[in-house]
């Protein structure tokens, strides 16, 4: 194999490994930060990517919606409804309190009418990811 082909292969491998490492690092940072999980949930929900948003919802919440209820509907309906409550969601990182497998964080939310509130959010760590409990 000539030198040019070896160089191209080496660069391709380095780029591929670097890309995989970048995405693995980004995923790890999201999973280890409750605020990032909240942001990822709302970003996905607002884009209509409900399956991705569901990845940030605690199992107990998913189970509640599993069979659908006349009052709450399905998990997809619940995610859409939650995404529609706020124009903007901004986790306040300096308010994170982690206690083992649970965490709380204050979130500044901008309501549809433009008013702003700070609300506490509870999360639980499941399968290595922070997930919203909506309590």
N, C-alpha and C positions, 0 to 999 in steps of 0.2 A: 504494500500500500504506500502510495507516495505521501510526501510530507503535507501537502495541501489537504488531502482527504483526511489524514489523521488529525490535522488542526480543526477541520470542519466538524468532525465527529466529537472531538474533545469539547469544542465550543457548544455544540448542540447538547451534549450531556450536561455540561455545567449550567447552561441556561435552563434546561429541564429540571435539574435538581434544585436550582435556585428558585424557580417558579413554584415548585412543590413546597419547598421550605417556606417561602413567603406566605403561601396560602395556609399552610399548617400553623405558622406563627400567628397569622391573622385570626384563624379559628380559635387557637388557644387563648389569645387575648380576649376575644369575645366571651369565651366560656368562663374565664376566670374573673370577669368584672361584671357585677350585677348591673351597673349602668349600661354597659354595652349590650347586655341581653335585652334590656328594656328598649333601647334604641333599635336594635335589630328586629324585635317583635313589631314595633310600630312601623318601621320602614317597610318591612315585608307586607304587613297588613294593609297599609295605605296603597301599596302597589298592586294589591289583589293577589299576592303570592301567599295564599292561605296555608298551604302545606308547610312552607318555610316558616311562617309566623307561628304555626302550631308547635314547631320545635322548641319554642321558648315559653311554652305553657306547661305548668306543672301537671303531672299525671292525675292528681286528684281532680283538677278542673276538667281535663279531657274526659275522665271517667264520668263526671257529673253530666256532661253533655252527650255521652256515648249513645244513648238510646233516644236522645232528643226529648224535649219536654214541651208541653203546650205553652209554658210561660217563657222558657229560655231559648227554645229552638235547638239547633245543632251547634257544634263547636265552630263551624264555618260562619254561621250567622252571628254567633257571639263575638268572634274575632272581627268581623265586619262592623258590628255595632260598636265595639270598643274603639276601633280605628277611627270611627266617625265622630267620636266625642270631642277630639282635640285637633286643633290646627297644627300644634307643635308640642313636642314632648322633650324636655331637657333635664336628664338626670343630674342632680347636684352631687358630683363625685366626692366632695369633701364631707358628705353626710353619710357615707356608707358605713354600716355597722354589721360586721360579720360575726356570727356566733355559731361556730361549727358548720352545720349544713343549712343554716338559715341566714338570711340577710335582710336588712331594711335599708332603704335609701329614699331620700326626699327627691321628688320630681317636680320641676316647674312645668305646669301644663298651661297652654294657651287654649282657652275654650273657643268654640265656634263663634261666639259673640265678641271675641277679642279680649275678654277678661282673663286675668292670669291668677292662678292659684298654685300653692305648693302642697303636694299631697304625698303622704308616705306610701311606699310600695313595699310589699313583702315578697321575698323570693326564697326558693328552696333549691339546694343543689342536688340534682338527680343525674346519674350517669355522667358525672363530671361537668355538667352544665348548670348555670344559674337559670331558673325558670320562674316565671311569674305565677303567683297564687291568686291575685286579684282579691285579697282580703283587706 
